[in-house]
Amino acid sequence: MGTLFGGRLAEHAQVTLIARGERLESLRGQGAVIRIDGECERSSPALIDSGDPQQLERLTDTDYLLFACKTQHTAEFAQQLLPYVDDSTKIVSLQNGVDNEIILEQQFGRSVIGGMTVRFGSHLNEKGEVEVVGELITRVGDYPTGSSDRLVPLVDALSLAGFNASPAEDIRLESWKKMIINCACNPISALQFGEIQSLYKATSSRWVMQNMMREAAAAAAADGVEITPADLEQLSVTLETMPPLKSSMQIDAQRGTPLELGGLTGAVMRRMAALGQEALVTSTVHHLLLSRYPNSAV
C-alpha cells in the first residue's frame, strides 16, 4: 500500500518512501513499480532507510506522514519517527483495522487523520512489483469524526494521482464497516485459501463469515459506534459484488509472513471482552489460525 500510494503521488508531488530491509533494496533497484488495469507504472520517489537516523532527519517540514504498515508495527514505527516529525506535520493512517488512529494519537500527542481504502486489493508479486485489482477508492477524515480544511490538499493530491478520493464525515464509522468485512474475509481466506467473493458464496464458509461480521458489529459498540442491521445487510451485498480479490492475510499466509491477527480478530475479541461478552466464532477462527501460523502477531 505504501508503494502504491507513494508511487502514484510521486508523479504529482514531492514524495519520500520510508522503508527497510529487502523492501528498501527492491525500491532502490527498480523504483516503485505498479501494475494496474494491464498497465505498468514506474516512478522513483526519494527513499529513506528507517534505520538511519541521519536520513530520518529529512522528514523535517513534511506536510503529511502516511502510515501504511501492518497494525503490529504501528507503535514501533511511530516511536521511531517521532523525534524527526514537526508539530505541523499531519499524521495519516491508511491501514486496516480500528486501532491505528488510537495508537498514532497516543504516540504523537495530536489529532490524526483516518483513512481507508475499499473495493480494491494490492499485493507485492515475486518481483517486488505492486499488483492492483479493483477501483482505487479512498476515504479520509478527521479522527474520530469531522471533515476539516486540512483534508483538502490530501484529497486533491490523491485525486490528481488517480485515486477515487473524498472526505468522510465519520471516518471511524466507515473504518468499522470495513473492519467488519475484513474480519470476515481475511481470517477465513487464510484458512481456506480462495477469492473472497467465492468464499462468501459457499454455504459453509458463508455461515462462519456472517457470524464473524455480527460479532465485529457488536464489538464496535465499545468504541461508541453503532452498526445497524441495515448496515450489515449492505455490507453483505458489498461482499457478494466484490471483484475477484485475494485478501492480504491470505497472501501473508502463503508467504509465511506474520498474519495481522491482533489488529483484526484480536481487536474484536478485546472489545467484546470490554463489553463483558465473548466473540465465540471469531475466537475460534483466531485460535485456529494461531495453531496453523504460530508466528502471527496478536
FENKALIN-V634938 format. One record per residue. N is the residue number from 1. PSI is psi in radians with two decimals (NA if undefined). BURIAL is # if it has 16 or more other C-alpha atoms within 10 Angstrom, else .. Layout:
n: [N N]
psi: [PSI PSI]
burial: [BURIAL BURIAL]
This chain:
n: [1 2 3 4 5 6 7 8 9 10 11 12 13 14 15 16 17 18 19 20 21 22 23 24 25 26 27 28 29 30 31 32 33 34 35 36 37 38 39 40 41 42 43 44 45 46 47 48 49 50 51 52 53 54 55 56 57 58 59 60 61 62 63 64 65 66 67 68 69 70 71 72 73 74 75 76 77 78 79 80 81 82 83 84 85 86 87 88 89 90 91 92 93 94 95 96 97 98 99 100 101 102 103 104 105 106 107 108 109 110 111 112 113 114 115 116 117 118 119 120 121 122 123 124 125 126 127 128 129 130 131 132 133 134 135 136 137 138 139 140 141 142 143 144 145 146 147 148 149 150 151 152 153 154 155 156 157 158 159 160 161 162 163 164 165 166 167 168 169 170 171 172 173 174 175 176 177 178 179 180 181 182 183 184 185 186 187 188 189 190 191 192 193 194 195 196 197 198 199 200 201 202 203 204 205 206 207 208 209 210 211 212 213 214 215 216 217 218 219 220 221 222 223 224 225 226 227 228 229 230 231 232 233 234 235 236 237 238 239 240 241 242 243 244 245 246 247 248 249 250 251 252 253 254 255 256 257 258 259 260 261 262 263 264 265 266 267 268 269 270 271 272 273 274 275 276 277 278 279 280 281 282 283 284 285 286 287 288 289 290 291 292 293 294 295 296 297 298]
psi: [-0.70 -0.73 -0.70 -0.92 -0.82 -0.72 -0.75 -0.72 -0.51 -0.33 -0.25 -0.06 2.93 1.96 2.45 2.25 2.34 2.11 3.12 2.90 -2.45 -0.63 -0.72 -0.78 -0.66 -0.77 -0.65 -0.65 -0.71 -0.02 -2.91 1.95 2.17 2.24 2.04 2.34 0.67 0.01 2.61 2.15 2.47 2.30 2.92 1.28 2.75 2.66 2.55 2.29 2.03 -0.28 0.04 1.83 -0.64 -0.67 -0.62 -0.41 -0.32 -0.12 -0.20 2.41 0.25 2.36 -0.86 2.36 1.93 2.12 2.23 0.30 2.99 2.66 -0.65 -0.21 -0.07 -0.89 -0.73 -0.85 -0.66 -0.78 -0.69 -0.65 -0.36 -0.81 -0.26 0.02 2.23 2.75 -0.44 -0.21 2.30 2.21 2.28 2.37 2.18 1.06 2.83 2.75 -3.12 0.20 -0.38 -0.78 -0.67 -0.79 -0.79 -0.67 -0.70 -0.73 -0.76 -0.19 0.62 2.88 2.59 3.03 2.22 2.59 2.78 2.70 2.54 2.67 0.39 2.71 2.65 2.54 2.85 2.28 -3.09 -0.30 -0.01 0.27 2.61 2.13 2.26 2.37 2.26 -3.11 2.35 1.23 2.23 2.35 2.43 2.66 2.74 2.36 2.33 -0.45 2.83 2.83 1.56 3.06 -0.37 -0.23 -0.41 -0.89 -0.59 -0.81 -0.74 -0.76 -0.74 -0.70 -0.74 -0.53 0.09 0.15 2.56 1.46 2.48 2.76 2.65 2.32 -0.47 1.36 -0.49 -0.74 -0.80 -0.66 -0.64 -0.63 -0.74 -0.65 -0.72 -0.74 -0.79 -0.71 -0.42 -0.78 -0.87 -0.92 -0.77 -0.68 -0.51 -0.39 -0.73 -0.37 2.08 2.92 2.50 -0.84 -0.74 -0.72 -0.67 -0.45 -0.29 2.31 -0.83 -0.86 -0.52 -0.74 -0.80 -0.80 -0.71 -0.68 -0.58 -0.61 -0.76 -0.70 -0.69 -0.67 -0.71 -0.65 -0.49 -0.44 -0.48 -0.41 0.16 0.42 2.26 2.14 2.03 2.84 -0.63 -0.66 -0.79 -0.69 -0.72 -0.65 -0.61 -0.75 -0.71 -0.78 -0.71 -0.41 0.20 2.66 2.88 1.66 2.59 2.45 2.75 -0.58 -0.62 -0.73 -0.77 -0.72 -0.73 -0.53 -0.17 0.31 2.69 2.39 2.64 0.89 -0.70 -0.61 -0.21 -1.54 -0.67 -0.67 -0.67 -0.79 -0.73 -0.74 -0.66 -0.68 -0.68 -0.47 0.02 0.43 2.98 2.34 1.52 -0.82 -0.79 -0.76 -0.69 -0.86 -0.72 -0.85 -0.49 -0.72 -0.69 -0.64 -0.56 -0.61 1.33 -0.21 0.09 2.61 2.17 NA]
burial: [# # # # # # # # # # . . . . # # # # # # . . . # . # # . . . # # # # # # . . . . . . # # # # # # # # . . . . . # . . # . . # . # # # # # # # # # . # . . . # . . # . . # # . . . . # # # # # # # # # # # # . . # # . # # . . # # # # # # # . # # # # # # . . . # # # # # # # # # # # # # # # # # . . # . . . # . . # # . # # # # # . # . # # # # # # # # # # # # # # # # # # # # # # # # # # # . # # # # # . # # . . . . # # . # # # # # # # # # # # # # . . . . # . # . . . . # . . # # . . # . . # # # # # # # # # # # # . . . . # # # # # # # # # # # # # # # . . . . . # # . # # # . # # . . # # . . # . . # # #]
